[in-house]
Amino acid sequence: MKQTPEAQFGRFSTAQLVLLIFCASGLIYMVSPQGRPAFTDLTHGAEVTRVSLSLAHTGDFANPFFSLPTGRTAHTAPAYVFVYATVARLFGDGFAGARILWALNIGFLALQLALLPVLSKRLGLGVFPGAIAAAFGVLFQPYRVLPEWESLFVGALMVALCVLTMPYFKAPRTWEFSALLGFLWGIAILACPQCVLLLFAWAHIAAFENSPEQLARARRAMVIVVAAAAMACLPWFVRNYQRFHAVFFVRDNLGLELATSNNPCAAPTLLANYNSGCHLLTHPNENVGLALEIIDKGEIRFNRDLLHIAFAWIQSHPGAFAWLTARRFLKFWFPYLAGYRYGIPSGILTVLSFAGLAFMFRRNRLAAWLFSSTLLLYPLINYVVQFEARYRYPIFWATFVPAAYAVVEFVRWLRRAPARPESAGEERNDLVPVLK
């Protein structure tokens, strides 16, 4: 009897499958053009790089802009900066440090892909869709390994937290585990602030089929998780209040990003704004005058002033803002990804994921709501600021798994579809053994 693909996967334990995908995806990305390191030292990069090197060499979280040192900052989220700075401090900011940070990012990407079968299994979809989803990530390679940015770090955190969070709120256990889970969520929020939306969404989705008793336990666990996440973030919030005498959520750069992205010369992507010269006019990374303004006003007031300017332009140009937002929306879901070789497959997988979500809503609502909430909530901020392909990296997995599920369901439908007989005579002959 011929074995199904699901049965063939049963030859491997889940741990063996995770290890196999981790090693294979890591090795393939190491030698592929998408994974090849672009720099031989740690000094090349933008705001994350400069703040990380400042922290490594002076101990000060400061000076994010290339044009001038503007002092202490909250322009970047801190979690990945501390990873980057630790590597620079331990291994230097030359060749060794660059290779270590690159290897770490290969590991973040490989871990993200390797956990997809575990996630798929825990959501009740089976191991097979998760394994296919990981294969999509390896074969089509939509990721570019960029150690100077936090995208792969955030993606690995998100998948790991999804694996831990979804089953936990269905059957909460000890308060110690809740506290540890909350601490990990705190790290994710300090790496990418929009993760806070997913914390509340995923916990609610995981618990909505619980019995009244389990629901009460899940609510108590949620209080501990949120409290632990807040405690993990508290030192950063205290630091920011001491430095800036202001309260804001993780980063203070919303005004700058909105103003740079929504103005008379703005295009939907960062690359287009660089090429047109618009970025030079609107961003302190290139504009010395704006950097001097930060030094004069302070980072908080500078961003608040730009926030007012951005809102004023949006209110006076609603059509232009809507057109920019629509194009950013399309760029996010169908990114170019440094070539059609990578962009076309990712676009096909995006379309397939919609079919997969439709199948899930019919057969596994918990999984459907998980992926839908992720795809709905996480990119909201990306529709109103200039786009870069790396913004999509943290949630590619939420496209891959539904797309893989659509493929699995389509194959199952083909296997179940009855073969149509070529003639009435042939149909009668097929019935002879049955009649006997």
TORZA-784390 format. One record per atom (N, C-alpha, C): y, x, z. Coordinates in pm, whole numbers, padded with zeros to 5 digits, always signed. Layout:
! TORZA-784390
YXZ/...
***
This chain:
! TORZA-784390
-00119+00084+00000/+00000+00000+00000/+00124+00087+00000/+00219+00053-00089/+00340+00135-00101/+00434+00110+00016/+00484+00217+00073/+00574+00204+00187/+00716+00175+00141/+00786+00093+00221/+00927+00068+00195/+01008+00189+00239/+01134+00203+00188/+01217+00314+00234/+01238+00313+00384/+01249+00189+00444/+01268+00182+00588/+01149+00243+00662/+01027+00213+00611/+00908+00268+00675/+00900+00418+00660/+00943+00467+00543/+00940+00611+00521/+01034+00683+00618/+01149+00620+00649/+01239+00681+00747/+01178+00683+00885/+01080+00593+00909/+01017+00590+01040/+00940+00717+01071/+00912+00799+00970/+00843+00926+00996/+00930+01020+01078/+01061+01002+01070/+01154+01086+01145/+01201+01010+01268/+01211+01079+01380/+01279+01020+01494/+01429+01017+01464/+01500+00934+01537/+01645+00926+01516/+01711+01062+01541/+01665+01132+01643/+01722+01264+01673/+01697+01362+01558/+01578+01358+01500/+01548+01446+01388/+01635+01414+01267/+01654+01285+01242/+01738+01244+01129/+01882+01288+01150/+01933+01273+01271/+02070+01317+01303/+02084+01467+01279/+01986+01544+01329/+01991+01689+01312/+01984+01728+01164/+01898+01660+01089/+01884+01689+00946/+02015+01663+00872/+02077+01549+00897/+02203+01515+00828/+02314+01610+00872/+02317+01643+01000/+02421+01734+01049/+02412+01869+00979/+02293+01925+00973/+02276+02057+00911/+02301+02052+00761/+02245+01951+00694/+02259+01943+00549/+02404+01920+00508/+02473+01827+00574/+02612+01799+00537/+02702+01916+00569/+02678+01983+00682/+02758+02100+00716/+02742+02211+00614/+02618+02242+00578/+02593+02349+00481/+02651+02316+00344/+02635+02191+00300/+02686+02153+00168/+02838+02162+00163/+02905+02114+00266/+03051+02122+00267/+03100+02265+00280/+03024+02350+00345/+03065+02489+00357/+03079+02558+00221/+02992+02521+00127/+02993+02591-00002/+03059+02509-00113/+03099+02387-00084/+03159+02303-00188/+03308+02329-00201/+03369+02295-00315/+03514+02311-00329/+03592+02231-00225/+03541+02116-00185/+03611+02034-00086/+03610+02096+00052/+03514+02179+00080/+03505+02238+00212/+03553+02380+00222/+03574+02444+00107/+03613+02584+00105/+03748+02604+00175/+03761+02701+00265/+03888+02721+00337/+04000+02764+00244/+04118+02705+00265/+04232+02735+00179/+04311+02855+00230/+04300+02887+00360/+04381+02992+00420/+04294+03092+00494/+04342+03214+00502/+04269+03320+00572/+04328+03351+00709/+04427+03273+00751/+04480+03288+00886/+04527+03152+00935/+04575+03145+01059/+04614+03019+01121/+04763+02991+01110/+04837+03069+01035/+04983+03051+01032/+05028+02957+00922/+04937+02917+00833/+04973+02828+00725/+04950+02683+00768/+05049+02601+00747/+05037+02461+00784/+05173+02403+00814/+05172+02281+00864/+05298+02211+00891/+05318+02196+01042/+05356+02077+01085/+05399+02060+01224/+05289+02092+01325/+05167+02047+01299/+05057+02074+01392/+05036+02224+01409/+05039+02297+01299/+05020+02442+01305/+05128+02508+01389/+05254+02474+01364/+05363+02542+01435/+05364+02510+01584/+05339+02384+01618/+05334+02351+01761/+05215+02419+01827/+05101+02424+01757/+04983+02489+01814/+05006+02637+01840/+05068+02706+01745/+05094+02849+01764/+05198+02872+01872/+05297+02782+01882/+05394+02792+01992/+05324+02778+02126/+05232+02681+02136/+05159+02662+02260/+05070+02781+02291/+05006+02837+02189/+04915+02950+02210/+04990+03075+02254/+05106+03101+02195/+05176+03228+02218/+05281+03221+02329/+05340+03105+02351/+05446+03094+02453/+05413+02996+02564/+05307+02917+02546/+05273+02816+02645/+05360+02694+02638/+05443+02681+02534/+05538+02571+02522/+05501+02482+02404/+05492+02353+02429/+05465+02255+02323/+05598+02228+02254/+05626+02307+02146/+05762+02307+02093/+05764+02351+01947/+05883+02335+01887/+05920+02392+01756/+05827+02349+01641/+05828+02218+01608/+05738+02171+01503/+05786+02197+01360/+05915+02231+01342/+05970+02233+01206/+05990+02374+01154/+05968+02388+01025/+05976+02518+00961/+06120+02570+00954/+06216+02480+00936/+06353+02523+00908/+06418+02594+01026/+06401+02542+01148/+06462+02600+01268/+06376+02567+01390/+06378+02653+01493/+06315+02615+01620/+06401+02511+01690/+06347+02392+01709/+06425+02281+01765/+06391+02252+01911/+06306+02333+01972/+06277+02316+02113/+06156+02229+02141/+06144+02187+02265/+06028+02111+02309/+06019+01978+02233/+05894+01934+02214/+05873+01824+02122/+05760+01733+02168/+05763+01611+02115/+05651+01519+02121/+05627+01464+01980/+05663+01544+01881/+05652+01502+01742/+05506+01485+01700/+05417+01566+01753/+05275+01560+01717/+05193+01510+01836/+05080+01446+01806/+04987+01408+01912/+04923+01535+01970/+04895+01537+02100/+04860+01664+02164/+04714+01708+02156/+04619+01616+02139/+04477+01653+02159/+04432+01763+02064/+04453+01744+01933/+04406+01846+01839/+04491+01973+01849/+04618+01958+01886/+04702+02076+01906/+04641+02168+02012/+04587+02110+02118/+04525+02192+02222/+04398+02260+02170/+04322+02194+02084/+04204+02257+02022/+04249+02375+01938/+04346+02353+01852/+04400+02457+01762/+04455+02574+01843/+04534+02543+01947/+04595+02649+02027/+04489+02729+02103/+04383+02663+02150/+04276+02733+02220/+04206+02833+02128/+04180+02791+02004/+04119+02882+01907/+04211+03001+01880/+04340+02974+01862/+04435+03082+01834/+04444+03179+01952/+04439+03127+02071/+04450+03214+02189/+04325+03298+02209/+04208+03239+02185/+04083+03311+02208/+04048+03408+02096/+04078+03370+01971/+04033+03449+01856/+04147+03505+01772/+04272+03478+01813/+04385+03526+01736/+04417+03430+01622/+04534+03451+01561/+04573+03362+01452/+04551+03427+01316/+04463+03527+01310/+04427+03590+01183/+04299+03534+01126/+04223+03620+01059/+04104+03577+00986/+03999+03514+01078/+03972+03578+01193/+03868+03527+01283/+03903+03388+01335/+04026+03371+01378/+04068+03240+01427/+04061+03134+01319/+04102+03170+01197/+04098+03074+01087/+03956+03030+01057/+03861+03124+01059/+03723+03089+01031/+03661+03003+01143/+03696+03031+01265/+03644+02952+01377/+03695+02808+01367/+03825+02791+01342/+03882+02656+01332/+03823+02582+01212/+03802+02653+01102/+03739+02592+00984/+03597+02548+01017/+03520+02634+01085/+03383+02599+01121/+03380+02478+01215/+03475+02470+01306/+03484+02354+01395/+03506+02226+01316/+03593+02231+01216/+03620+02112+01136/+03501+02074+01049/+03428+02174+00999/+03302+02143+00931/+03208+02070+01028/+03204+02116+01151/+03121+02052+01253/+03166+01909+01284/+03298+01887+01293/+03349+01751+01316/+03305+01658+01204/+03316+01705+01081/+03277+01623+00967/+03126+01597+00966/+03048+01702+00990/+02902+01687+00991/+02857+01593+01103/+02920+01603+01219/+02886+01514+01330/+02917+01369+01296/+03031+01348+01232/+03071+01214+01192/+02966+01150+01101/+02920+01226+01002/+02820+01174+00909/+02683+01159+00976/+02647+01255+01061/+02515+01252+01124/+02498+01135+01219/+02606+01085+01278/+02597+00974+01373/+02589+00838+01305/+02609+00833+01174/+02610+00702+01106/+02476+00629+01115/+02360+00697+01101/+02233+00623+01122/+02219+00568+01263/+02268+00642+01362/+02263+00593+01500/+02350+00469+01516/+02470+00475+01459/+02560+00360+01466/+02500+00239+01396/+02446+00261+01277/+02386+00153+01201/+02269+00089+01277/+02188+00171+01338/+02074+00119+01415/+02121+00040+01536/+02220+00090+01608/+02267+00021+01728/+02338-00110+01696/+02390-00122+01576/+02454-00247+01536/+02354-00348+01482/+02225-00311+01477/+02124-00403+01430/+02108-00406+01280/+02163-00306+01210/+02151-00301+01064/+02031-00219+01020/+01970-00147+01110/+01863-00055+01075/+01916+00084+01047/+01829+00181+01046/+01868+00320+01023/+01906+00344+00876/+01841+00275+00786/+01853+00304+00643/+01998+00295+00591/+02076+00189+00621/+02215+00186+00573/+02299+00303+00624/+02275+00343+00749/+02350+00457+00802/+02316+00587+00732/+02186+00604+00699/+02145+00725+00627/+02204+00727+00486/+02207+00612+00419/+02269+00605+00287/+02418+00632+00296/+02483+00579+00400/+02626+00602+00419/+02655+00752+00435/+02571+00821+00513/+02588+00966+00528/+02568+01036+00394/+02471+00989+00314/+02449+01048+00181/+02571+01028+00092/+02638+00913+00103/+02761+00891+00027/+02863+01000+00061/+02879+01027+00191/+02976+01127+00232/+02945+01266+00182/+02814+01297+00169/+02773+01430+00123/+02780+01440-00030/+02733+01337-00099/+02725+01342-00245/+02861+01326-00312/+02941+01232-00265/+03069+01203-00331/+03185+01284-00275/+03170+01334-00152/+03265+01428-00091/+03411+01384-00102/+03445+01271-00043/+03585+01229-00045/+03672+01308+00053/+03608+01379+00145/+03683+01456+00245/+03724+01592+00189/+03840+01637+00227/+03880+01776+00208/+03892+01836+00346/+03825+01948+00370/+03828+02010+00502/+03963+02080+00519/+04046+02024+00607/+04183+02071+00630/+04200+02105+00778/+04169+02227+00818/+04178+02262+00960/+04319+02251+01018/+04420+02253+00931/+04558+02244+00980/+04597+02103+01022/+04510+02005+01003/+04536+01867+01043/+04422+01814+01128/+04449+01705+01197/+04354+01652+01295/+04259+01546+01240/+04260+01519+01110/+04190+01403+01055/+04040+01402+01083/+03972+01514+01063/+03827+01518+01084/+03792+01511+01232/+03875+01568+01316/+03858+01560+01462/+03865+01414+01506/+03964+01342+01454/+03981+01201+01489/+03861+01119+01439/+03817+01145+01316/+03703+01071+01263/+03578+01090+01346/+03550+01213+01388/+03433+01238+01472/+03443+01165+01606/+03561+01166+01666/+03582+01094+01792/+03559+00945+01774/+03608+00890+01664/+03596+00746+01642/+03451+00703+01626/+03374+00776+01546/+03234+00739+01527/+03156+00755+01659/+03180+00865+01730/+03111+00886+01857/+03145+00774+01957/+03272+00735+01963/+03312+00629+02055/+03256+00494+02013/+03245+00472+01884/+03184+00348+01837/+03038+00341+01878/+02966+00452+01862/+02825+00458+01903/+02810+00430+02053/+02904+00479+02134/+02896+00461+02278/+02949+00326+02324/+03055+00278+02262/+03125+00160+02312/+03052+00031+02280/+03002+00015+02157/+02945-00113+02117/+02826-00155+02202/+02726-00070+02223/+02615-00116+02309/+02654-00126+02456/+02751-00046+02499/+02784-00043+02641/+02844-00176+02688/+02934-00233+02610/+02997-00357+02655/+02907-00479+02637/+02795-00462+02568/+02695-00569+02566/+02613-00568+02695/+02595-00451+02754/+02517-00439+02878/+02576-00327+02963/+02691-00350+03029/+02757-00245+03108/+02666-00193+03219/+02681-00065+03246/+02598-00002+03349/+02689+00044+03464/+02685+00171+03500/+02753+00220+03619/+02901+00241+03593/+02978+00244+03702/+03121+00269+03689/+03148+00413+03645/+03054+00505+03679/+03072+00644+03636/+03071+00655+03484/+02979+00582+03419/+02975+00586+03273/+03101+00522+03216/+03148+00414+03277/+03273+00352+03232/+03389+00450+03240/+03394+00527+03348/+03501+00624+03365/+03493+00734+03259/+03371+00783+03232/+03354+00886+03129/+03392+00832+02991/+03350+00710+02962/+03385+00649+02834/+03536+00633+02822/+03600+00591+02930/+03745+00577+02928/+03816+00710+02906/+03763+00816+02967/+03822+00949+02947/+03815+00990+02800/+03699+00965+02736/+03685+00996+02593/+03782+00913+02509/+03800+00787+02546/+03899+00706+02476/+04039+00762+02495/+04068+00814+02613/+04198+00876+02635/+04222+00994+02544/+04118+01077+02525/+04130+01190+02432/+04155+01140+02290/+04084+01034+02250/+04104+00979+02116/+04246+00927+02098/+04299+00860+02199/+04437+00809+02191/+04536+00924+02183/+04510+01032+02255/+04598+01149+02248/+04582+01226+02118/+04474+01200+02045/+04457+01259+01912/+04518+01172+01804/+04511+01040+01824/+04558+00944+01723/+04595+00815+01796/+04723+00788+01817/+04763+00674+01901/+04711+00539+01856/+04688+00517+01723/+04641+00384+01683/+04499+00355+01730/+04430+00454+01787/+04297+00429+01844/+04303+00329+01959/+04418+00314+02022/+04428+00219+02133/+04400+00077+02086/+04434+00045+01961/+04405-00088+01907/+04255-00111+01897/+04182-00006+01859/+04038-00018+01842/+03967-00029+01976/+04020+00035+02080/+03960+00024+02213/+03950-00123+02254/+04059-00197+02243/+04058-00336+02284/+03979-00424+02187/+03989-00394+02057/+03916-00474+01958/+03765-00457+01973/+03718-00332+01978/+03574-00307+01983/+03512-00361+02113/+03581-00341+02225/+03526-00390+02351/+03512-00542+02348/+03611-00610+02293/+03605-00755+02286/+03493-00801+02192/+03482-00736+02077/+03378-00772+01979/+03238-00751+02037/+03220-00639+02107/+03088-00608+02164/+03044-00712+02265/+03141-00773+02335/+03106-00861+02447/+03108-01009+02411/+03150-01046+02290/+03173-01189+02269/+03045-01273+02261/+02927-01212+02248/+02802-01288+02253/+02733-01278+02389/+02800-01218+02487/+02740-01200+02619/+02725-01334+02692/+02629-01337+02784/+02618-01449+02876/+02735-01445+02974/+02764-01555+03044/+02876-01552+03141/+02866-01438+03242/+02744-01412+03292/+02728-01302+03388/+02756-01167+03324/+02701-01143+03205/+02726-01017+03135/+02873-01003+03096/+02937-01116+03061/+03078-01112+03025/+03163-01070+03143/+03131-01119+03261/+03204-01078+03382/+03187-00929+03407/+03064-00878+03389/+03040-00734+03407/+03116-00654+03302/+03120-00704+03178/+03193-00634+03072/+03342-00628+03102/+03396-00734+03159/+03539-00734+03194/+03569-00633+03304/+03479-00625+03403/+03498-00524+03508/+03488-00383+03450/+03393-00363+03361/+03379-00232+03296/+03503-00199+03214/+03560-00301+03148/+03678-00279+03065/+03797-00232+03150/+03810-00288+03269/+03918-00244+03358/+03903-00096+03391/+03779-00053+03421/+03756+00088+03454/+03781+00176+03333/+03734+00134+03214/+03753+00214+03092/+03902+00231+03063/+03977+00122+03069/+04121+00130+03040/+04192+00217+03144/+04153+00202+03270/+04216+00283+03375/+04186+00431+03355/+04061+00463+03317/+04026+00604+03294/+04099+00658+03172/+04112+00578+03067/+04188+00621+02949/+04334+00647+02985/+04390+00558+03067/+04529+00576+03110/+04544+00703+03194/+04446+00731+03280/+04452+00853+03361/+04443+00977+03273/+04361+00971+03168/+04351+01085+03077/+04484+01110+03005/+04555+01002+02976/+04684+01015+02904/+04800+01044+02999/+04783+01017+03128/+04894+01023+03223/+04966+01158+03226/+04895+01272+03230/+04968+01400+03233/+05062+01417+03113/+05020+01369+02996/+05106+01379+02878/+05228+01288+02892/+05209+01168+02943/+05321+01077+02961/+05420+01131+03065/+05365+01189+03174/+05453+01246+03277/+05531+01364+03220/+05463+01449+03145/+05531+01563+03081/+05645+01515+02992/+05621+01413+02913/+05724+01364+02821/+05843+01304+02897/+05815+01234+03005/+05926+01176+03082/+06009+01287+03150/+05940+01390+03200/+06013+01501+03262/+06098+01576+03159/+06044+01593+03038/+06115+01670+02935/+06225+01590+02868/+06200+01460+02841/+06290+01383+02757/+06357+01266+02829/+06314+01239+02954/+06370+01126+03031/+06364+00997+02950/+06251+00975+02888/+06231+00855+02807/+06084+00818+02810/+06057+00690+02785/+05920+00640+02782/+05886+00601+02638/+05778+00656+02586/+05730+00621+02454/+05579+00644+02453/+05512+00593+02349/+05367+00598+02345/+05319+00718+02265/+05282+00824+02333/+05219+00946+02281/+05314+01030+02196/+05369+00973+02086/+05456+01048+01996/+05594+00981+01989/+05696+01060+01956/+05832+01006+01951/+05890+01007+01809/+05806+01023+01707/+05856+01050+01573/+05862+00929+01481/+05849+00809+01534/+05844+00691+01449/+05972+00675+01367/+06087+00699+01429/+06213+00686+01356/+06222+00779+01238/+06184+00905+01257/+06188+01003+01149/+06093+00964+01036/+05971+00923+01071/+05873+00890+00967/+05915+00768+00887/+05971+00667+00954/+06016+00548+00882/+06135+00579+00792/+06229+00659+00842/+06347+00691+00762/+06313+00780+00643/+06221+00873+00662/+06179+00960+00552/+06104+00882+00444/+06038+00776+00485/+05952+00701+00394/+06019+00580+00330/+06131+00536+00386/+06197+00415+00338/+06347+00441+00322/+06386+00480+00203/+06525+00515+00172/+06543+00508+00021/+06664+00528-00029/+06687+00510-00173/+06605+00601-00264/+06565+00719-00217/+06491+00810-00305/+06342+00814-00278/+06293+00730-00184/+06154+00740-00138/+06055+00695-00243/+05943+00769-00251/+05826+00732-00330/+05713+00701-00231/+05602+00642-00277/+05498+00603-00182/+05420+00718-00119/+05418+00836-00181/+05338+00946-00128/+05424+01065-00088/+05373+01143+00004/+05443+01264+00047/+05456+01363-00068/+05352+01378-00148/+05356+01471-00260/+05467+01434-00358/+05478+01306-00390/+05584+01262-00481/+05722+01287-00422/+05737+01269-00292/+05866+01296-00228/+05899+01445-00227/+05797+01528-00212/+05818+01673-00224/+05865+01709-00365/+05794+01657-00463/+05825+01693-00602/+05962+01643-00647/+06005+01530-00593/+06135+01475-00634/+06253+01536-00558/+06223+01605-00448/+06330+01660-00364/+06374+01566-00255/+06315+01446-00249/+06354+01349-00145/+06319+01399-00005/+06206+01466+00007/+06164+01518+00138/+06264+01622+00188/+06317+01704+00098/+06416+01805+00135/+06541+01740+00194/+06577+01623+00144/+06699+01555+00189/+06680+01480+00320/+06556+01442+00353/+06536+01347+00462/+06453+01399+00578/+06400+01521+00570/+06308+01568+00675/+06353+01703+00728/+06356+01721+00862/+06402+01848+00920/+06309+01966+00895/+06187+01939+00848/+06098+02050+00814/+06159+02136+00704/+06235+02074+00613/+06297+02145+00501/+06448+02151+00513/+06506+02062+00589/+06651+02045+00593/+06709+02106+00721/+06781+02216+00707/+06838+02284+00823/+06939+02196+00894/+07016+02120+00816/+07117+02032+00875/+07055+01930+00970/+06943+01873+00930/+06876+01777+01018/+06816+01846+01140/+06766+01968+01122/+06715+02042+01237/+06826+02071+01338/+06944+02107+01288/+07059+02128+01376/+07097+02000+01448/+07082+01887+01380/+07111+01758+01442/+07015+01729+01558/+06888+01768+01542/+06793+01752+01652/+06835+01838+01771/+06873+01962+01744/+06917+02051+01852/+07039+01993+01923/+07130+01935+01846/+07254+01880+01903/+07229+01751+01981/+07153+01659+01925/+07134+01527+01986/+07016+01525+02083/+06917+01607+02057/+06789+01594+02125/+06694+01510+02041/+06564+01535+02057/+06466+01472+01970/+06461+01320+01986/+06478+01272+02110/+06469+01128+02134/+06583+01055+02067/+06705+01098+02088/+06820+01030+02028/+06817+01042+01876/+06777+01157+01826/+06768+01176+01681/+06673+01073+01619/+06556+01054+01680/+06460+00958+01626/+06507+00814+01643/+06576+00785+01751/+06628+00648+01768/+06735+00617+01664/+06821+00713+01638/+06923+00692+01534/+06857+00669+01397/+06756+00749+01366/+06689+00731+01237/+06611+00599+01232/+06562+00553+01346/+06493+00425+01348/+06589+00312+01310/+06711+00318+01363/+06812+00218+01327/+06847+00227+01179/+06860+00349+01129/+06892+00368+00986/+06780+00312+00899/+06655+00338+00937/+06542+00289+00859/+06537+00136+00860/+06555+00075+00978/+06553-00072+00985/+06668-00132+00905/+06784-00067+00910/+06898-00119+00833/+06869-00116+00683/+06807-00007+00636/+06775+00001+00492/+06670-00103+00455/+06569-00120+00539/+06463-00218+00511/+06521-00360+00505/+06610-00392+00598/+06670-00526+00600/+06759-00551+00479/+06828-00445+00433/+06918-00463+00319/+06848-00446+00184/+06725-00395+00184/+06649-00375+00060/+06506-00428+00077/+06490-00556+00106/+06355-00608+00131/+06262-00596+00011/+06315-00612-00110/+06231-00600-00229/+06180-00459-00249/+06269-00359-00233/+06227-00220-00248/+06127-00181-00141/+06148-00229-00018/+06053-00200+00090/+05917-00263+00062/+05917-00389+00014/+05791-00456-00018/+05717-00383-00129/+05789-00333-00230/+05726-00262-00341/+05668-00129-00294/+05742-00056-00210/+05691+00068-00153/+05566+00042-00069/+05571-00063+00013/+05458-00095+00100/+05335-00132+00018/+05354-00210-00087/+05241-00249-00173/+05177-00127-00238/+05259-00034-00285/+05203+00086-00348/+05135+00175-00245/+05189+00184-00125/+05122+00262-00020/+04989+00197+00018/+04985+00066+00020/+04861-00006+00047/+04754+00031-00056/+04791+00029-00184/+04696+00064-00289/+04655+00210-00280/+04750+00298-00250/+04717+00441-00236/+04620+00464-00122/+04637+00388-00014/+04548+00407+00102/+04405+00368+00066/+04388+00255+00000/+04253+00207-00027/+04191+00267-00152/+04275+00317-00241/+04223+00381-00362/+04296+00513-00384/+04274+00610-00294/+04346+00738-00303/+04297+00824-00418/+04385+00911-00463/+04352+01002-00574/+04254+01111-00531/+04265+01162-00409/+04171+01258-00349/+04155+01386-00431/+04263+01439-00481/+04264+01568-00551/+04182+01566-00680/+04161+01449-00739/+04090+01443-00866/+04009+01315-00879/+03989+01270-01002/+03909+01151-01025/+03763+01171-00989/+03717+01296-00988/+03579+01327-00948/+03550+01274-00808/+03650+01273-00722/+03634+01223-00586/+03696+01084-00569/+03803+01056-00641/+03874+00930-00624/+03798+00811-00677/+03733+00824-00794/+03662+00710-00854/+03544+00666-00767/+03455+00758-00723/+03347+00712-00634/+03397+00646-00506/+03505+00700-00448/+03556+00638-00324/+03609+00499-00352/+03670+00478-00470/+03716+00345-00506/+03600+00248-00524/+03492+00294-00587/+03374+00210-00606/+03313+00173-00469/+03306+00270-00379/+03252+00243-00246/+03340+00145-00169/+03472+00154-00188/+03562+00060-00123/+03534-00083-00170/+03518-00100-00300/+03487-00233-00354/+03351-00280-00303/+03251-00190-00303/+03119-00225-00253/+03123-00266-00106/+03212-00204-00029/+03219-00235+00114/+03259-00380+00138/+03340-00438+00048/+03377-00578+00063/+03253-00667+00049/+03166-00634-00047/+03040-00708-00061/+02953-00690+00063/+02948-00566+00113/+02870-00542+00233/+02919-00621+00353/+03051-00632+00368/+03106-00712+00478/+03069-00858+00462/+03069-00908+00337/+03030-01047+00314/+02885-01070+00357/+02794-00978+00321/+02655-00989+00366/+02646-00987+00518/+02724-00896+00581/+02719-00884+00726/+02766-01012+00795/+02869-01077+00743/+02918-01199+00806/+02813-01310+00800/+02722-01302+00706/+02614-01400+00698/+02500-01366+00792/+02476-01234+00820/+02354-01194+00890/+02377-01116+01019/+02493-01056+01036/+02517-00975+01155/+02668-00975+01182/+02712-01079+01251/+02856-01096+01270/+02918-00986+01357/+02840-00936+01452/+02895-00829+01537/+02933-00708+01453/+02841-00663+01366/+02871-00549+01279/+02986-00583+01184/+02987-00705+01132/+03094-00745+01039/+03231-00738+01105/+03239-00790+01228/+03368-00787+01297/+03409-00645+01336/+03311-00563+01371/+03342-00423+01404/+03409-00352+01286/+03344-00355+01170/+03398-00284+01055/+03527-00351+01005/+03532-00483+01008/+03653-00551+00963/+03773-00518+01051/+03752-00517+01182/+03863-00486+01273/+03911-00343+01254/+03817-00251+01231/+03855-00111+01207/+03939-00097+01081/+03891-00159+00973/+03962-00149+00845/+04093-00226+00846/+04104-00326+00932/+04227-00404+00940/+04333-00338+01028/+04293-00290+01145/+04389-00245+01246/+04433-00100+01228/+04336-00012+01202/+04369+00130+01202/+04479+00167+01102/+04477+00119+00977/+04575+00169+00880/+04710+00098+00881/+04738+00009+00975/+04861-00069+00968/+04985+00019+00958/+04994+00125+01036/+05111+00212+01033/+05121+00286+00900/+05007+00311+00834/+05007+00388+00709/+05067+00311+00592/+05082+00181+00605/+05142+00103+00497/+05294+00114+00495/+05353+00161+00604/+05500+00166+00610/+05554+00308+00612/+05466+00409+00604/+05511+00548+00595/+05447+00613+00473/+05507+00723+00428/+05458+00790+00307/+05313+00833+00325/+05236+00820+00217/+05091+00834+00226/+05045+00974+00189/+04942+01020+00260/+04863+01137+00223/+04716+01101+00232/+04633+01159+00147/+04490+01123+00142/+04421+01144+00277/+04466+01241+00355/+04400+01269+00483/+04411+01152+00581/+04507+01060+00559/+04519+00945+00648/+04397+00854+00640/+04326+00860+00528/+04208+00774+00511/+04084+00835+00575/+04082+00967+00594/+03961+01035+00640/+03900+00976+00767/+03980+00943+00871/+03916+00897+00995/+03838+00767+00982/+03861+00686+00877/+03788+00560+00868/+03707+00547+00739/+03682+00657+00669/+03591+00649+00555/+03455+00594+00597/+03409+00632+00717/+03279+00586+00765/+03271+00434+00770/+03384+00368+00801/+03385+00222+00809/+03381+00157+00671/+03401+00237+00566/+03378+00192+00429/+03235+00224+00385/+03187+00342+00420/+03055+00387+00376/+02942+00296+00425/+02945+00260+00553/+02833+00182+00607/+02825+00042+00545/+02935-00034+00536/+02924-00163+00465/+02884-00147+00318/+02934-00041+00251/+02893-00018+00112/+02744+00010+00104/+02693+00092+00195/+02549+00120+00198/+02469-00005+00228/+02520-00089+00316/+02451-00214+00349/+02444-00305+00226/+02552-00308+00145/+02551-00386+00022/+02443-00334-00073/+02430-00203-00084/+02327-00145-00171/+02188-00184-00120/+02165-00174+00009/+02035-00208+00067/+02001-00355+00042/+02100-00442+00064/+02075-00584+00043/+02048-00616-00104/+02117-00548-00193/+02095-00571-00335/+01954-00526-00376/+01910-00412-00325/+01774-00363-00355/+01671-00458-00298/+01692-00508-00178/+01598-00604-00119/+01591-00733-00202/+01706-00777-00252/+01708-00896-00337/+01627-00873-00464/+01640-00754-00523/+01563-00724-00644/+01414-00722-00615/+01376-00669-00498/+01234-00662-00463/+01177-00801-00436/+01260-00892-00385/+01214-01027-00355/+01214-01117-00478/+01295-01085-00580/+01309-01171-00696/+01174-01181-00769/+01124-01303-00796/+00994-01317-00864/+01004-01277-01010/+00898-01210-01060/+00896-01171-01201/+00879-01295-01287/+00958-01307-01393/+00951-01423-01481/+00842-01401-01586/+00741-01493-01600/+00635-01474-01699/+00690-01484-01839/+00629-01409-01930/+00677-01406-02068/+00638-01532-02144/+00528-01598-02107/+00486-01717-02180/+00410-01809-02086/+00396-01937-02135/+00321-02034-02053/+00176-01993-02039/+00121-01934-02150/-00017-01888-02145/-00038-01782-02041/+00055-01691-02036/+00044-01583-01937/+00051-01639-01796/+00138-01742-01780/+00150-01802-01647/+00017-01866-01604/-00052-01938-01699/-00180-02001-01665/-00288-01898-01632/-00288-01785-01709/-00386-01680-01680/-00368-01622-01542/-00237-01612-01498/-00211-01556-01364/-00265-01647-01255/-00277-01779-01287/-00321-01873-01185/-00473-01879-01171/-00547-01822-01271/-00693-01834-01272/-00758-01783-01142/-00721-01659-01099/-00784-01610-00975/-00755-01698-00856/-00637-01757-00855/-00602-01844-00743/-00690-01970-00743/-00709-02027-00867/-00788-02149-00876/-00933-02123-00840/-00985-02005-00878/-01122-01972-00843/-01140-01964-00691/
***
